[in-house]
């Protein structure tokens, strides 16, 4: 699913490390990915992966956006 030029990766229901693995795979081809995940560990995994690759991460700020991370190269 795409949201404008942002690739959306829906990893709800998946436990870590799967959301981070899905993100890494999507980032191979897309410079801008919105990851949606409900695993409590996903935020930690996403931030660690982004640090390792030099990507920027924006976490959702509103309550309805919890579990959403926009990752950019």
C-alpha positions in Angstrom: 0.0 0.0 0.0 1.3 3.5 -0.8 0.5 6.8 0.9 1.7 9.3 -1.7 5.3 8.5 -2.4 5.7 6.8 1.0 5.7 3.0 1.0 3.5 1.7 3.8 4.5 -1.5 5.5 1.8 -3.0 7.8 3.4 -5.3 10.3 0.6 -5.4 12.8 0.3 -8.8 14.4 4.0 -9.6 13.8 6.4 -10.0 16.6 10.0 -8.7 16.6 12.2 -9.1 14.7 9.7 -9.3 11.8 8.6 -5.7 11.7 12.3 -4.6 11.6 13.0 -7.2 8.9 10.1 -6.0 6.8 11.3 -2.4 7.2 14.8 -3.3 6.1 13.5 -5.1 3.1 11.3 -2.1 2.1 14.1 0.4 2.5 16.1 -1.5 -0.1 13.9 0.0 -2.8 12.0 2.9 -1.2 13.6 6.0 0.4 10.6 6.8 2.5 8.7 4.0 4.5 5.9 4.2 7.0 6.0 1.2 9.3 2.9 0.2 11.2 3.5 -2.3 14.0 1.9 -3.2 17.3 4.7 -5.2 19.0 5.9 -3.2 22.0 9.6 -3.9 21.0 9.2 -2.5 17.5 10.1 1.0 18.4 13.4 -0.1 19.9 14.2 -2.3 16.9 13.3 0.4 14.4 15.5 3.0 16.1 18.4 0.5 16.3 18.1 -0.4 12.7 17.9 3.2 11.6 21.0 4.1 13.6 22.9 1.3 12.0 22.0 2.4 8.5 22.0 6.2 9.0 18.2 6.6 8.4 16.0 9.2 10.1 13.0 8.1 12.1 9.9 10.1 13.0 7.6 8.4 15.5 3.9 9.1 15.6 3.2 11.9 18.0 -0.6 11.7 18.5 -2.2 8.8 20.4 -3.8 7.5 17.2 -0.3 7.3 15.6 1.3 5.1 18.3 2.9 2.2 16.5 3.8 4.2 13.4 7.3 5.2 12.3 8.2 7.1 9.2 11.7 6.1 8.2 13.7 8.0 5.6 17.1 7.7 4.0 
